[in-house]
Structures are given as C-alpha cells and as structure tokens.
Amino acid sequence: MSVVYPVARGAAPLLVLAAGGVPGARQAAGVVVVTAGVLAVRGVRRPTHRSDLLYALAIAAFIATYTVIDSHGLDHAAPLPYLLLVLVPGAVLYPLAIATRRDGRARLRAQLTPRVGLAGLALFGAYALVLAALELAPAAAVAAVRETSIVFAVALAWLLLGERVTWPRAAGAAVVAAGVALVAA
C-alpha cells in the first residue's frame, strides 16, 4: 500500500500529461504539484524490492493508457453508453468463464450479496463520474484530480492497516489538495 499505490497513482497524471499535451500552464503546474504530493505521501525512501517500483510504474502506464483511451472514446459516445460498452462485455464474459470451472457456479452464487451489489454500483457510479469529468476537462487535469484518492488511502491505511502517518506524509496529502486547487482554478 505504501509503495505501489502512491507511485502508480502519482506517476499516472504525468504520463497522461505527456501523452495528451499540456492543457494550460496552471493546470500543468497543478498536475506536477499533485504528483509531487502523491510521491511525498509515499516518502523518498527506496522501495524494499526493486520489483515494487517496476510494478508501480507499470500500473501507472496502464492507468494513463485507459485514461487517454477513455478521453478519446468520449469523442465518439456519451459517457453512459461508452461506460456500458466498456464494462458489459467483461461483466458478461467473466462470470461465464467462472461458471465453467469446477464449483464455479456455487462460488458465483456465494458472491451474489447486497454488499457486493452495492460495491459494484459504487464502482459504476465512480467511473461514470470520471467519464463525465473527462467530457468537461482535459485528461491530464482529470487524472490529477482523481489522485485525491491518495489522501483517502493514507487515512484508510492509518485507520484500518495501522500504518503510521508521518508529518511528511500528511504534508504530501496537503500538497495533493493544493495541486487539485491549481487544476480546478
């Protein structure tokens, strides 16, 4: 949580900025400030394993890629139809693939709970909001604002995982908020 997540989420907006061009000087500065804040939350220590950093950067590349693809996809469809086109195939094919495995149907039935359904609706809604934002703002700005999730991740890691929140990590979270303010201004 402390290594891969902040690096992946922090590097992604920079990659989107590089791929999509500079939306404006203030917004570009905001993206850079958000990235600096996210990386400050992570801290400047070296990763325990070099592979952690490589995984984080690979995930950042995937996040940046789907953000840019989504931004271009919205040139051809409104957010809700686009979202359905992106999610429905996997929502149909994945359970079918699981059902063909031994005990697959029983495992699927066990997961049909209100809690899982609510989580699915929340994820659908969150993705729909991101797509709506991509229609209104440049991809780099949206990618940076999405990284406010790191502030919540720090709080949840502290509350649920017992991770220490040092002053530099708290300051990094504040820098993320400042960068988002730059992007949004």
Secondary structure, 3 states (H helix, E strand, C coil): CCCHHHHHHHHHHHHHHHHHCCCCHHHHHHHHHHHHHHHHHHCCCCCCCHHHHHHHHHHHHHHHHHHHHHHHHCCCCCHHHHHHHHHHHHHHHHHHHHHCCCCHHHHHHHHCCHHHHHHHHHHHHHHHHHHHHHHHCCHHHHHHHHCCHHHHHHHHHHHHHCCCCCHHHHHHHHHHHHHHHHHHC
